[in-house]
Amino acid sequence: MNVQLTKIPVTIITGFLGAGKTTLLRHLLEHANGRRIAIVVNEFGAVGVDGDTLRSCGVEGCAESGVIELTNGCLCCTVADDFIPTMQSLLDRDNPPEHVVIETSGLALPKPLLKAFNWPSIRTRMTVDGVITVVDVPAVAEGRFADDPQAVAAQRAGDPSLDHDNPLAEVFEDQLDSADLVILNKSDLVSSSQLRAVISQLDARARRVGVVVARHGRVDPTVILGIAAAAENDLASRPSHHDGAEVHEHDDFVSFVMDLPLQDSVEVFIAKAERAASGQNILRMKGYAHIQNRDLPLGIQAVGQRIQHGFAPMALRPAQAAPNAAGKIVVIAQKGLDEDAVRRAFTG
């Protein structure tokens, strides 16, 4: 019988769509030095891509049994149905993990998750070691999120193409205000003056926490793990726009998954992705495609119209793909997206 004498630490990795959470997680696993880490991945799309990526990464410590996917929506909205049973299943293993890392969807609010760690069946056996918020520095530098909500509202009102309320700035601020550590990722894509401006913007916030500047999610695991924040006991100092609200809505977002046929070339496939993103309210595209005469699949990451791609091992599980499909891609966008136009761009 396994006797657990200390609480299992849990790290929550949050951050907006495309900030680089999965990249950070892979780097963490690659440098775990044999530490037994369980991964919980929460995808917004109906079919997860991050779970496939992590399971097939070839890194010691990210075996099939160590990666759990939750694809029923935002974890902060499904605590009772998804989160609590998942944590309980990890605790009940004959050989429980030494550390648990939860990668939330880009739409998740961290605070409801923190509250869940006060559930009686969890509180005595787990503790939130820290909340890590990953920030897409180029996006913030471009003014995609503003510290002043009134400025966001004015910008929205002045854009005739937007006919709906947009809570993205609030989600972003909630993720920052729950953080114990903020990672400024993709710092190599901005100038030094832009980076200083983003850091100053974070320093001006009421809740000031540690900031780490990173490229490609490369952060020493000793910086991320072992914060010992016990964040579930520190809720009062982590303000949220949704304090006092029972639920929050995701009605401004839509997502869908596409199976992709075999592609003729990298150039043709990327041109399709660029065409799909052009003129649309796409927040994120993430997935992979197999290219004619290439052994490895081509992974693609897109934030808005900024697209990154590269060949890497990423197993396709046949049960998740339609017949003759050679890849898949998850598209997350603001409501009003012309889904048919996006599908035509990839298949035409």
C-alpha positions as CSV (number, residue, x, y, z in Angstrom):
1,M,0.0,0.0,0.0
2,N,1.3,3.4,-1.0
3,V,1.6,5.9,1.9
4,Q,1.8,9.5,0.9
5,L,3.5,11.6,3.6
6,T,3.7,15.0,1.7
7,K,1.4,16.8,-0.6
8,I,2.0,16.4,-4.4
9,P,2.9,19.8,-5.9
10,V,0.9,20.9,-8.9
11,T,2.0,23.6,-11.4
12,I,-0.6,25.3,-13.5
13,I,0.6,26.7,-16.8
14,T,-1.7,29.3,-18.2
15,G,-1.5,31.9,-20.9
16,F,-3.3,33.1,-24.0
17,L,-3.7,31.2,-27.2
18,G,-0.3,30.7,-29.0
19,A,1.8,32.0,-26.2
20,G,4.0,28.9,-26.2
21,K,2.6,26.8,-23.2
22,T,3.2,23.4,-24.9
23,T,6.6,24.4,-26.1
24,L,7.5,25.3,-22.5
25,L,6.1,22.0,-21.3
26,R,8.1,20.0,-23.7
27,H,11.3,21.8,-22.7
28,L,10.4,21.1,-19.0
29,L,10.0,17.4,-19.8
30,E,13.2,17.2,-21.8
31,H,15.1,18.5,-18.7
32,A,13.1,16.7,-16.0
33,N,16.2,14.5,-15.1
34,G,14.0,11.5,-14.5
35,R,11.5,13.2,-12.2
36,R,8.1,11.5,-12.5
37,I,5.8,14.2,-13.9
38,A,2.1,13.7,-14.8
39,I,0.8,16.1,-17.5
40,V,-2.9,17.2,-17.8
41,V,-3.6,18.9,-21.1
42,N,-6.8,20.9,-21.5
43,E,-7.6,21.6,-25.2
44,F,-10.4,24.0,-26.3
45,G,-11.0,22.1,-29.5
46,A,-13.0,18.9,-29.7
47,V,-9.8,16.9,-30.5
48,G,-6.5,17.6,-28.7
49,V,-3.3,18.2,-30.6
50,D,-1.1,18.9,-27.5
51,G,-1.6,15.5,-26.1
52,D,-0.5,13.9,-29.4
53,T,2.6,16.1,-29.4
54,L,3.6,15.3,-25.9
55,R,2.9,11.5,-26.1
56,S,5.1,11.2,-29.2
57,C,7.9,13.6,-28.3
58,G,10.3,10.8,-27.5
59,V,11.2,12.4,-24.2
60,E,11.7,10.2,-21.1
61,G,9.0,10.9,-18.7
62,C,6.2,11.7,-21.1
63,A,4.9,8.2,-21.7
64,E,1.3,7.5,-22.8
65,S,0.1,6.9,-19.2
66,G,1.7,10.2,-18.0
67,V,-0.3,12.5,-20.3
68,I,-4.0,13.0,-19.7
69,E,-6.2,15.0,-22.1
70,L,-9.4,16.8,-21.2
71,T,-11.1,17.9,-24.3
72,N,-14.6,18.8,-23.0
73,G,-14.0,22.5,-22.9
74,C,-12.4,24.9,-20.4
75,L,-11.2,23.3,-17.2
76,C,-12.4,26.3,-15.1
77,C,-15.9,25.5,-16.3
78,T,-15.8,21.7,-15.7
79,V,-14.1,21.4,-12.4
80,A,-16.6,19.0,-10.9
81,D,-17.0,16.9,-14.0
82,D,-13.4,16.7,-15.3
83,F,-10.8,18.2,-13.0
84,I,-11.6,16.5,-9.6
85,P,-11.9,13.0,-11.1
86,T,-8.7,13.4,-13.0
87,M,-6.8,14.5,-9.9
88,Q,-8.3,11.7,-7.9
89,S,-7.2,9.2,-10.5
90,L,-3.6,10.4,-10.3
91,L,-3.7,10.3,-6.5
92,D,-5.0,6.7,-6.5
93,R,-2.3,5.3,-8.7
94,D,-0.1,2.7,-7.1
95,N,2.9,4.9,-8.0
96,P,1.6,8.5,-7.9
97,P,3.5,11.2,-9.8
98,E,6.1,13.3,-8.0
99,H,4.7,16.5,-9.6
100,V,1.7,17.3,-11.7
101,V,1.7,20.0,-14.4
102,I,-1.6,21.3,-15.8
103,E,-1.6,23.0,-19.2
104,T,-4.8,25.0,-19.4
105,S,-6.5,26.1,-22.6
106,G,-5.9,29.7,-23.6
107,L,-9.4,30.6,-22.5
108,A,-9.1,29.2,-19.0
109,L,-9.3,31.4,-15.9
110,P,-6.8,30.1,-13.3
111,K,-8.7,31.2,-10.2
112,P,-11.5,28.6,-10.4
113,L,-8.9,25.9,-10.6
114,L,-7.1,27.3,-7.5
115,K,-10.4,27.2,-5.6
116,A,-10.8,23.5,-6.6
117,F,-7.7,22.6,-4.7
118,N,-9.6,23.4,-1.5
119,W,-12.0,20.5,-2.2
120,P,-11.7,18.1,0.8
121,S,-10.6,15.1,-1.3
122,I,-7.8,17.1,-2.9
123,R,-6.7,19.6,-0.3
124,T,-4.9,17.1,2.0
125,R,-3.0,15.4,-0.8
126,M,-2.1,18.2,-3.3
127,T,-1.0,21.8,-3.3
128,V,-0.6,24.4,-6.0
129,D,3.2,24.9,-6.2
130,G,2.7,27.8,-8.5
131,V,0.8,29.4,-11.4
132,I,2.9,30.1,-14.4
133,T,1.5,32.6,-17.0
134,V,3.1,32.5,-20.4
135,V,2.9,35.7,-22.4
136,D,3.2,36.1,-26.2
137,V,5.5,39.2,-26.1
138,P,5.0,40.2,-29.8
139,A,1.2,40.1,-29.4
140,V,1.3,42.3,-26.3
141,A,3.9,44.6,-28.0
142,E,1.5,45.1,-30.9
143,G,-1.2,46.3,-28.5
144,R,-3.4,43.2,-28.8
145,F,-4.1,43.5,-25.1
146,A,-4.4,46.8,-23.2
147,D,-4.0,47.4,-19.5
148,D,-6.8,49.9,-19.6
149,P,-10.2,48.1,-20.2
150,Q,-11.7,51.4,-21.3
151,A,-9.2,51.7,-24.1
152,V,-10.1,48.2,-25.2
153,A,-13.8,49.1,-25.3
154,A,-13.1,52.2,-27.3
155,Q,-11.0,50.3,-29.8
156,R,-13.8,47.7,-30.1
157,A,-16.4,50.4,-30.6
158,G,-14.4,52.0,-33.3
159,D,-14.1,48.9,-35.3
160,P,-17.2,48.3,-37.5
161,S,-16.2,44.8,-38.3
162,L,-16.7,43.7,-34.6
163,D,-20.3,43.3,-33.7
164,H,-19.9,41.4,-30.4
165,D,-18.5,41.8,-26.9
166,N,-14.9,40.6,-26.5
167,P,-13.6,39.4,-23.1
168,L,-10.1,38.6,-24.2
169,A,-8.5,41.4,-22.3
170,E,-10.2,40.3,-19.1
171,V,-9.1,36.7,-19.6
172,F,-5.5,37.9,-20.2
173,E,-5.6,40.1,-17.0
174,D,-7.0,37.3,-14.9
175,Q,-4.2,35.1,-16.0
176,L,-1.6,37.7,-15.1
177,D,-3.3,38.4,-11.7
178,S,-3.3,34.8,-10.7
179,A,0.4,34.2,-11.6
180,D,3.3,33.5,-9.3
181,L,5.7,33.8,-12.3
182,V,5.2,35.4,-15.7
183,I,7.3,34.1,-18.6
184,L,7.7,36.6,-21.5
185,N,8.1,34.2,-24.4
186,K,9.1,34.8,-28.0
187,S,11.3,37.7,-26.8
188,D,13.5,37.1,-29.9
189,L,10.7,38.4,-32.1
190,V,10.6,41.9,-30.7
191,S,13.1,44.8,-30.3
192,S,14.7,45.6,-27.0
193,S,12.6,48.7,-26.7
194,Q,9.4,46.7,-27.2
195,L,10.5,44.2,-24.6
196,R,11.2,47.0,-22.1
197,A,7.7,48.4,-22.8
198,V,6.0,45.1,-22.1
199,I,8.0,44.6,-18.9
200,S,7.0,48.2,-17.8
201,Q,3.4,47.4,-18.5
202,L,3.6,44.3,-16.3
203,D,5.4,46.2,-13.5
204,A,2.6,48.8,-13.4
205,R,0.0,46.2,-12.4
206,A,-1.2,46.0,-8.8
207,R,0.0,42.4,-8.5
208,R,3.7,42.3,-9.1
209,V,5.4,38.9,-9.6
210,G,8.6,37.5,-10.9
211,V,9.2,37.9,-14.7
212,V,11.4,35.7,-16.8
213,V,12.3,36.5,-20.4
214,A,12.5,33.5,-22.7
215,R,12.9,32.3,-26.2
216,H,11.1,29.1,-27.5
217,G,9.9,28.3,-24.0
218,R,13.4,27.6,-22.8
219,V,13.3,28.1,-19.0
220,D,15.2,26.2,-16.4
221,P,12.8,23.7,-14.8
222,T,14.2,24.7,-11.4
223,V,12.7,28.1,-11.9
224,I,9.2,26.8,-12.7
225,L,9.0,23.8,-10.3
226,G,9.5,24.3,-6.6
227,I,8.0,27.8,-6.1
228,A,6.1,26.4,-3.1
229,A,3.4,29.2,-3.3
230,A,0.5,27.1,-1.9
231,A,-1.6,29.3,-4.1
232,E,-4.9,27.7,-3.0
233,N,-4.3,29.4,0.4
234,D,-3.6,32.8,-1.2
235,L,-6.8,33.5,-3.2
236,A,-7.5,36.9,-1.7
237,S,-4.3,38.4,-3.3
238,R,-5.2,37.1,-6.7
239,P,-8.0,39.3,-8.1
240,S,-10.2,38.3,-10.9
241,H,-12.8,40.1,-13.1
242,H,-15.0,37.1,-12.4
243,D,-14.9,37.2,-8.6
244,G,-18.4,36.6,-7.3
245,A,-19.6,35.2,-10.6
246,E,-20.7,31.6,-10.7
247,V,-19.9,31.2,-14.4
248,H,-18.2,32.9,-17.3
249,E,-19.1,32.7,-20.9
250,H,-17.1,31.6,-24.0
251,D,-19.8,32.6,-26.4
252,D,-17.4,34.9,-28.3
253,F,-15.3,31.9,-29.4
254,V,-15.8,29.1,-31.9
255,S,-13.5,26.1,-32.6
256,F,-13.4,23.2,-35.0
257,V,-11.0,20.5,-36.1
258,M,-10.1,19.6,-39.7
259,D,-8.6,16.4,-41.1
260,L,-6.0,17.3,-43.7
261,P,-5.1,15.3,-46.8
262,L,-1.5,14.6,-47.8
263,Q,0.1,17.9,-48.9
264,D,2.1,18.3,-52.1
265,S,4.8,20.6,-50.5
266,V,5.6,22.8,-47.5
267,E,5.2,25.9,-49.6
268,V,1.8,25.0,-50.9
269,F,0.6,24.0,-47.4
270,I,1.8,27.3,-45.8
271,A,0.2,29.3,-48.6
272,K,-3.1,27.5,-47.8
273,A,-2.7,28.4,-44.1
274,E,-2.0,32.0,-44.9
275,R,-5.0,32.2,-47.2
276,A,-7.2,30.7,-44.4
277,A,-6.0,33.3,-41.9
278,S,-6.4,36.2,-44.3
279,G,-9.3,38.5,-43.4
280,Q,-10.6,36.2,-40.7
281,N,-10.9,36.6,-36.9
282,I,-8.7,33.6,-36.3
283,L,-7.0,33.6,-32.9
284,R,-5.1,30.3,-33.2
285,M,-4.4,27.5,-35.6
286,K,-2.4,24.5,-34.4
287,G,-1.8,21.1,-35.9
288,Y,0.3,19.2,-38.4
289,A,0.2,17.8,-41.9
290,H,2.1,15.1,-43.8
291,I,4.0,16.3,-46.8
292,Q,4.6,14.3,-50.0
293,N,8.0,12.5,-49.9
294,R,8.8,13.7,-46.3
295,D,9.2,11.2,-43.4
296,L,8.3,13.6,-40.6
297,P,5.1,15.6,-40.3
298,L,5.1,19.3,-40.6
299,G,3.9,21.0,-37.4
300,I,2.2,24.4,-37.7
301,Q,1.5,27.1,-35.1
302,A,-0.3,30.2,-36.0
303,V,-1.4,33.2,-34.0
304,G,-3.5,35.5,-36.1
305,Q,-1.7,35.8,-39.4
306,R,1.8,35.0,-37.9
307,I,2.6,31.4,-38.9
308,Q,5.5,29.2,-37.7
309,H,6.2,25.7,-38.9
310,G,8.8,23.0,-38.7
311,F,9.3,19.2,-39.1
312,A,9.2,17.2,-35.9
313,P,8.1,13.7,-34.7
314,M,4.4,13.8,-34.0
315,A,2.5,10.5,-34.2
316,L,-1.0,10.4,-35.8
317,R,-3.3,8.0,-34.0
318,P,-5.5,6.5,-36.8
319,A,-8.5,6.3,-34.5
320,Q,-8.6,10.1,-34.4
321,A,-8.4,10.7,-38.1
322,A,-10.8,10.2,-41.0
323,P,-10.0,7.7,-43.7
324,N,-7.1,8.9,-45.9
325,A,-6.4,11.8,-43.6
326,A,-2.8,12.7,-43.2
327,G,-3.0,15.4,-40.6
328,K,-5.3,17.6,-38.6
329,I,-5.5,21.2,-37.5
330,V,-7.5,22.9,-34.7
331,V,-8.9,26.3,-35.5
332,I,-9.9,28.7,-32.7
333,A,-11.5,32.0,-33.7
334,Q,-13.8,34.8,-32.6
335,K,-17.5,34.3,-33.3
336,G,-18.4,35.2,-36.9
337,L,-15.7,33.2,-38.5
338,D,-16.6,31.9,-42.0
339,E,-15.8,28.2,-41.3
340,D,-16.6,27.1,-44.8
341,A,-14.0,29.7,-46.2
342,V,-11.3,28.3,-43.9
343,R,-12.0,24.8,-44.9
344,R,-12.0,25.7,-48.6
345,A,-8.6,27.4,-48.1
346,F,-7.1,24.2,-46.9
347,T,-8.8,21.8,-49.2
348,G,-9.0,23.8,-52.4
